[in-house]
């Protein structure tokens, strides 16, 4: 466990449609700055993505993403992705 008493992982992987709000929260889960909503309504400055604040780096695993399908995939697009969030990458 980390200093806070909570377990800390070196990596976590999310699989699904990302960056458009379909799976998870568009900003809180994926860090998409276009989806940031401030509590005071001032959205002129977007803070650091939550995963960055927690010490993770976002890495899209493109080779794995090519092997998966989702409910929205079609010949023109593939929205499902495999994304790794790693510490110290």
C-alpha positions, 0 to 999 in steps of 0.5 A: 500500500502507498503512503495513504494506505491505499493500494497503488498500481503501476499500470491500469488498462481501459478497453472501450470507446474513449474520448467521446463520452461513450464509456466513462467520463470524457474528462475524468476518465480519459482526460479529454480537455474538450470535456472539462467542466469547471465548478465555477463556470470558468472553463478558460483554463483546463487543469492537468488531466486527472490521470496525469495528476495521479502520476500516470502517462496515457499510452494507446495500445494501437496493436491491441486496439486493431483487434477489437470491435465495439457496438459503434464500429463500422467500415469507416471508423473504429471507436473502441480502443485499448489504453494503458495508464502507466506510472513512470513510463 
